[in-house]
């Protein structure tokens, strides 16, 4: 079952194959969860939305047309659900203490501290971007989606994705310079 493509798994899910659903969930739940978590900024809400996303996949697998990759389809469903959840309740503030506690154990303490400080500054600057720009940056850099895939997920033309990406990088660079951070790690 592990060697089956996502498209084959969707076909099997459409026929009620639970094992195929488990394999698809195993492959994609972490990526989809992280994407949703960045949008809703609440672990409990993100977990609930992930359940809804994969329930929709179970119910709608027969309607999958294959015009995009399965991962793109999953992120599209997740994005819709996250935006709907955000409309239902006001956005919560990011817990800066929890963000600051994240560290990379592979680095020595000095490098880890430098990365932690720079990472916190980067997250702060990212949070100052508009929702549209933050979403594009998230999909391109954290989920490694192409411009074409981002356009399908967000439902905008590819040229608009490129334009938003340009202005998001420009604004992020300005915000980082205001924080005293140039490019690269120390």
Secondary structure, DSSP 8 states (H G I E B T S, - for coil): -TTS-HHHHHHHHHTT-HHHHHHHHHHHHHHHHHHHHHHH--HHHHHHHHHHHHHHHHHHGGG---SS-HHHHHHHHHHHHHHHHHHHS------HHHHHT---TTS-HHHHHHHHHHHHHHHHHHHTS-HHHHHHHIIIIIS---HHHHHHHHTS-HHHHHHHHHHHHHHHHHHHHHTT--SS--
